[in-house]
Amino acid sequence: MIRRALVRGLALALLVAHVYAGECQRSVPDATGRSVCVPERIERIVIACYGGAVQEIAVFKGGDRIVAQPGVDRFPQFARMYPGLKALPDVGSFSNVSLESLLAIRPDLVFASVTAEATNERIRSLGIPVFTLGTGRQDIDSILAEFEHVGAVLGEEATARDLVAHWHDRLAMIRHRIAGVDTPKRVLYIGGSGGTENRSGWGDAFITAAGGVNVARDLAVRGAVSAEQIHVWNPEVIVTSTNQGTRTSAASIRAEPAYRQVKAVAGGEVHTAPIGGFWWDRPSPEAILGILWLSKILHPERMADVDLAQETRLFFARFYGYALPADEYRRFFQQAAR
């Protein structure tokens, strides 16, 4: 047993000695503020987290350089656009990463989550550069900064500028159209696990950018809330998500007798966020489409001539390089309704 352990340790040491062949070309800040020394060549990328990471790397033309990632099965549209990713190995995600499997793949760079810093540090100790992503902990400013940084890492600065400009243009258009609204609608966002988000969560940024008011923004902590609290807030719009395994669906809220007097339920304003290449209610390059979707719900008259299908096709062509058929677009809403 001791001999096997020694042999295994030697093999790992040899892999470590060879895994990081690239030289530092430049430094780019990641989600922690750490300045990451980026290798001159990045040809083998490992993604060690969910949270829109693989979609973000794909937008910045890194899809064909990914050699391992946790899986895209929950996003049929994304898997359809990048079928090669389905067959890639999985070395684990967040705090559950197999260092031995990671070393065997010999990546030039690992994209990991800001929430798994202890594991990230172990990866760095092997001589492998780690670039952390916000994975759900962003606001508008920080996600736009992340786009610029990831674009710089992958040598796609022009794509990053284009994506950031696209976001700024659509956000400014929403602000211009809803200017002068005296009483913005009050919105409750319920995440996949049944919890909501205060001002520190993406749900707040999502609602605010769309021109609404997050009823939960002053909660001390984010998480599950009671039916009594929802009655006190009495939101005019409720948005539910499908971003985790267990969820509070729009259908269950509509059917629950305890919610019948809530304005959103009584007024037929309970909605499930669509799912495109990623969940539209969670932070990713595609999240601007979710913000546009919600702005049309909150301000139907002022946003009436904004064609969401056209905006989506434009985004997919411009940033995924994919011509989105009409039937695939319709599935974004059908999948969310299930």
C-alpha positions as CSV (number, residue, x, y, z in Angstrom):
1,M,0.0,0.0,0.0
2,I,2.8,2.4,0.9
3,R,4.6,1.6,-2.3
4,R,1.5,2.2,-4.4
5,A,1.1,5.6,-2.6
6,L,4.7,6.5,-3.4
7,V,4.3,5.5,-7.1
8,R,1.1,7.5,-7.3
9,G,2.7,10.5,-5.7
10,L,5.6,10.4,-8.1
11,A,3.3,10.1,-11.1
12,L,1.4,13.2,-9.9
13,A,4.7,15.1,-9.3
14,L,5.8,14.3,-12.9
15,L,2.4,15.5,-14.3
16,V,2.7,18.7,-12.3
17,A,6.2,19.3,-13.7
18,H,4.8,19.1,-17.2
19,V,1.3,20.5,-17.0
20,Y,2.0,24.2,-17.1
21,A,4.1,24.7,-20.2
22,G,2.9,28.2,-21.1
23,E,4.8,31.3,-20.1
24,C,3.1,34.3,-18.5
25,Q,2.2,36.8,-21.2
26,R,0.0,39.2,-19.2
27,S,-1.9,39.5,-16.0
28,V,-5.7,39.9,-15.8
29,P,-7.9,40.4,-12.7
30,D,-10.4,37.7,-11.8
31,A,-13.6,37.8,-9.7
32,T,-11.6,37.8,-6.5
33,G,-9.5,40.8,-7.6
34,R,-6.4,38.5,-7.9
35,S,-4.1,39.3,-10.8
36,V,-3.9,36.1,-12.8
37,C,-0.8,35.5,-14.9
38,V,-2.2,34.3,-18.2
39,P,-0.2,31.8,-20.3
40,E,1.0,32.8,-23.7
41,R,-0.9,29.9,-25.3
42,I,-4.2,28.7,-24.0
43,E,-5.2,25.6,-25.9
44,R,-6.5,23.3,-23.2
45,I,-9.2,24.8,-20.9
46,V,-10.9,23.1,-18.0
47,I,-14.1,24.5,-16.5
48,A,-14.6,23.5,-12.9
49,C,-17.9,25.2,-12.1
50,Y,-21.4,25.8,-13.4
51,G,-23.0,29.2,-13.2
52,G,-22.8,30.0,-16.9
53,A,-19.1,29.5,-17.2
54,V,-19.1,27.3,-20.3
55,Q,-21.5,29.6,-22.0
56,E,-19.3,32.6,-21.3
57,I,-16.2,30.8,-22.6
58,A,-18.1,29.8,-25.7
59,V,-19.1,33.4,-26.4
60,F,-15.4,34.3,-26.3
61,K,-14.5,31.7,-28.9
62,G,-13.1,29.3,-26.4
63,G,-15.5,26.4,-27.0
64,D,-13.2,24.3,-29.1
65,R,-10.4,24.7,-26.5
66,I,-12.4,23.2,-23.6
67,V,-11.1,19.7,-22.7
68,A,-13.2,19.1,-19.6
69,Q,-16.4,20.6,-18.1
70,P,-19.2,19.6,-15.8
71,G,-21.9,19.0,-18.4
72,V,-24.5,20.8,-20.5
73,D,-27.4,18.3,-20.3
74,R,-29.6,20.8,-18.5
75,F,-29.3,23.2,-21.4
76,P,-30.6,21.4,-24.5
77,Q,-30.3,24.6,-26.7
78,F,-26.6,25.1,-25.7
79,A,-25.9,21.4,-26.3
80,R,-27.5,21.7,-29.7
81,M,-25.2,24.6,-30.6
82,Y,-22.0,23.0,-29.2
83,P,-22.6,19.3,-29.6
84,G,-18.9,18.5,-29.1
85,L,-19.0,19.6,-25.4
86,K,-21.4,16.7,-24.5
87,A,-18.7,14.1,-24.9
88,L,-16.0,15.8,-22.8
89,P,-14.9,14.4,-19.4
90,D,-15.9,15.9,-16.1
91,V,-13.2,16.5,-13.5
92,G,-15.7,17.9,-11.0
93,S,-16.9,21.3,-10.0
94,F,-16.7,23.9,-7.3
95,S,-15.2,22.2,-4.1
96,N,-15.5,18.7,-5.6
97,V,-12.7,18.6,-8.1
98,S,-10.5,15.5,-8.7
99,L,-7.0,16.9,-8.8
100,E,-5.7,13.6,-10.2
101,S,-8.1,13.7,-13.1
102,L,-7.4,17.4,-13.6
103,L,-3.6,16.8,-13.8
104,A,-4.1,13.9,-16.3
105,I,-5.9,16.3,-18.7
106,R,-3.0,18.8,-18.4
107,P,-4.9,22.1,-18.8
108,D,-3.3,25.4,-19.7
109,L,-5.9,27.2,-17.6
110,V,-8.8,26.4,-15.3
111,F,-11.9,28.5,-15.0
112,A,-13.4,28.0,-11.5
113,S,-15.9,29.5,-9.1
114,V,-15.3,32.4,-6.7
115,T,-17.2,30.3,-4.1
116,A,-14.6,27.4,-4.0
117,E,-11.4,29.3,-3.1
118,A,-9.9,26.4,-1.0
119,T,-10.1,24.0,-3.9
120,N,-8.9,26.7,-6.3
121,E,-5.8,27.2,-4.1
122,R,-5.0,23.5,-4.3
123,I,-5.2,23.7,-8.1
124,R,-2.8,26.6,-8.1
125,S,-0.4,24.8,-5.8
126,L,-0.1,22.2,-8.7
127,G,1.2,24.9,-10.9
128,I,-2.0,25.3,-12.9
129,P,-3.3,28.9,-13.4
130,V,-6.9,29.4,-12.1
131,F,-9.2,32.2,-13.2
132,T,-12.2,32.6,-11.0
133,L,-15.6,33.6,-12.2
134,G,-18.5,35.3,-10.3
135,T,-20.9,32.3,-10.9
136,G,-24.1,34.0,-9.8
137,R,-22.6,36.5,-7.4
138,Q,-22.5,39.4,-9.9
139,D,-24.3,42.6,-10.4
140,I,-24.5,44.5,-13.7
141,D,-21.2,46.3,-13.2
142,S,-19.3,43.3,-12.1
143,I,-20.5,41.0,-14.9
144,L,-19.7,43.5,-17.5
145,A,-16.2,43.8,-16.0
146,E,-15.9,40.0,-16.1
147,F,-16.8,40.0,-19.8
148,E,-13.9,42.4,-20.4
149,H,-11.5,40.3,-18.3
150,V,-12.4,36.9,-19.8
151,G,-12.2,38.5,-23.3
152,A,-8.7,39.6,-22.4
153,V,-7.7,36.2,-21.1
154,L,-8.9,34.5,-24.3
155,G,-7.5,37.1,-26.7
156,E,-11.1,38.2,-27.6
157,E,-10.9,41.9,-26.5
158,A,-12.9,43.0,-29.5
159,T,-15.7,40.5,-28.8
160,A,-15.8,41.7,-25.2
161,R,-16.1,45.3,-26.2
162,D,-18.9,44.4,-28.6
163,L,-20.8,42.4,-25.9
164,V,-20.4,45.1,-23.3
165,A,-21.6,47.7,-25.8
166,H,-24.6,45.5,-26.7
167,W,-25.5,45.3,-23.0
168,H,-25.1,49.1,-22.4
169,D,-27.2,49.9,-25.5
170,R,-30.1,47.7,-24.4
171,L,-30.0,48.8,-20.8
172,A,-30.0,52.4,-21.9
173,M,-32.9,51.8,-24.2
174,I,-34.9,50.3,-21.3
175,R,-34.0,53.3,-19.1
176,H,-35.1,55.7,-21.8
177,R,-38.4,54.0,-22.5
178,I,-39.4,53.7,-18.8
179,A,-38.3,57.2,-17.8
180,G,-41.1,59.0,-16.0
181,V,-42.8,55.9,-14.7
182,D,-44.1,57.1,-11.3
183,T,-44.8,53.8,-9.6
184,P,-42.6,50.9,-10.8
185,K,-44.1,47.5,-10.4
186,R,-43.1,45.6,-7.3
187,V,-41.6,42.2,-8.2
188,L,-40.9,39.0,-6.2
189,Y,-38.2,36.8,-7.7
190,I,-38.3,33.2,-6.5
191,G,-35.2,31.1,-7.3
192,G,-35.1,27.5,-8.1
193,S,-34.9,26.3,-4.4
194,G,-37.9,28.4,-3.4
195,G,-35.8,31.3,-2.0
196,T,-35.6,34.9,-3.0
197,E,-32.8,37.4,-3.2
198,N,-32.1,40.7,-1.4
199,R,-30.1,43.6,-2.8
200,S,-26.9,41.6,-2.8
201,G,-28.2,39.0,-5.3
202,W,-28.5,38.9,-9.1
203,G,-32.3,38.8,-8.7
204,D,-32.2,42.4,-7.5
205,A,-30.1,43.5,-10.5
206,F,-32.3,41.6,-12.8
207,I,-35.5,43.3,-11.6
208,T,-34.0,46.7,-11.2
209,A,-32.4,46.8,-14.7
210,A,-35.8,45.8,-16.2
211,G,-37.5,48.7,-14.4
212,G,-39.1,47.1,-11.4
213,V,-38.6,47.1,-7.6
214,N,-37.5,44.0,-5.8
215,V,-39.8,43.6,-2.9
216,A,-37.1,41.5,-1.1
217,R,-34.2,43.9,-1.5
218,D,-34.2,44.9,2.2
219,L,-34.1,41.4,3.6
220,A,-31.2,40.8,6.0
221,V,-30.4,37.5,4.3
222,R,-31.6,35.9,1.1
223,G,-33.4,32.6,1.2
224,A,-36.9,31.1,1.7
225,V,-39.7,33.4,2.7
226,S,-43.1,32.6,4.2
227,A,-46.5,32.9,2.6
228,E,-47.3,35.5,5.3
229,Q,-44.3,37.6,4.1
230,I,-45.4,37.3,0.5
231,H,-48.8,38.6,1.5
232,V,-47.2,41.5,3.3
233,W,-45.2,42.4,0.2
234,N,-48.2,41.8,-2.1
235,P,-46.1,41.9,-5.3
236,E,-47.7,42.9,-8.6
237,V,-45.5,40.5,-10.5
238,I,-43.9,37.2,-9.5
239,V,-41.0,35.6,-11.5
240,T,-40.0,32.0,-10.8
241,S,-36.9,30.2,-12.0
242,T,-35.9,26.7,-13.0
243,N,-32.2,27.1,-12.1
244,Q,-32.0,24.4,-9.4
245,G,-33.2,20.8,-9.0
246,T,-36.1,21.6,-6.8
247,R,-38.2,24.7,-7.5
248,T,-41.3,26.6,-6.7
249,S,-43.0,26.7,-10.1
250,A,-45.3,29.4,-11.4
251,A,-48.0,26.7,-11.7
252,S,-47.8,25.8,-8.0
253,I,-48.0,29.4,-7.0
254,R,-51.1,30.0,-9.2
255,A,-52.8,26.8,-7.7
256,E,-52.0,27.5,-4.1
257,P,-55.1,28.8,-2.3
258,A,-52.9,30.8,0.2
259,Y,-51.7,33.0,-2.7
260,R,-55.0,33.8,-4.4
261,Q,-55.3,37.3,-2.9
262,V,-51.8,38.3,-3.8
263,K,-51.9,40.9,-6.6
264,A,-49.6,39.0,-9.0
265,V,-51.7,35.8,-8.7
266,A,-55.0,37.6,-8.9
267,G,-53.8,39.6,-11.9
268,G,-52.3,36.7,-13.8
269,E,-48.8,38.1,-13.5
270,V,-46.9,35.0,-12.3
271,H,-44.2,34.1,-14.9
272,T,-41.4,31.5,-15.3
273,A,-38.2,32.9,-16.8
274,P,-37.2,31.4,-20.2
275,I,-34.2,29.1,-20.8
276,G,-32.1,29.7,-23.8
277,G,-28.5,28.7,-23.9
278,F,-28.6,29.5,-20.2
279,W,-31.2,30.5,-17.7
280,W,-32.4,34.0,-18.6
281,D,-32.9,35.0,-14.9
282,R,-29.3,34.2,-13.9
283,P,-26.1,36.1,-14.8
284,S,-24.4,35.1,-18.1
285,P,-23.7,36.9,-21.4
286,E,-27.3,35.9,-22.4
287,A,-28.9,37.5,-19.3
288,I,-29.5,40.8,-21.2
289,L,-32.3,38.9,-23.0
290,G,-33.9,38.0,-19.7
291,I,-33.8,41.6,-18.7
292,L,-35.5,42.6,-21.9
293,W,-38.1,39.8,-21.4
294,L,-38.9,41.1,-17.9
295,S,-39.0,44.7,-19.0
296,K,-41.7,43.8,-21.5
297,I,-43.7,42.2,-18.7
298,L,-43.3,45.1,-16.4
299,H,-43.9,47.8,-19.1
300,P,-45.9,46.3,-21.9
301,E,-47.0,49.5,-23.5
302,R,-43.6,51.3,-23.4
303,M,-41.8,48.1,-24.6
304,A,-44.5,46.9,-27.0
305,D,-42.5,47.4,-30.2
306,V,-39.4,45.7,-28.9
307,D,-39.4,42.3,-30.7
308,L,-37.9,39.8,-28.3
309,A,-37.6,37.1,-30.9
310,Q,-35.6,39.4,-33.1
311,E,-33.4,40.5,-30.2
312,T,-32.7,36.9,-29.4
313,R,-31.9,35.9,-33.0
314,L,-29.6,38.9,-33.2
315,F,-27.8,38.0,-30.0
316,F,-27.4,34.3,-30.9
317,A,-26.0,35.2,-34.4
318,R,-23.7,38.0,-33.1
319,F,-22.3,36.2,-30.0
320,Y,-22.8,32.5,-30.4
321,G,-22.4,32.5,-34.2
322,Y,-25.7,30.6,-34.5
323,A,-28.7,31.1,-36.7
324,L,-31.6,30.5,-34.3
325,P,-34.7,28.9,-35.9
326,A,-38.1,30.0,-34.8
327,D,-39.0,26.6,-33.4
328,E,-35.9,26.5,-31.2
329,Y,-36.7,30.0,-29.9
330,R,-40.3,28.9,-29.0
331,R,-38.8,26.0,-27.0
332,F,-37.1,28.5,-24.6
333,F,-40.6,29.3,-23.2
334,Q,-42.0,25.7,-23.5
335,Q,-39.1,24.3,-21.5
336,A,-39.6,26.9,-18.8
337,A,-43.3,26.1,-18.6
338,R,-42.8,22.4,-17.8
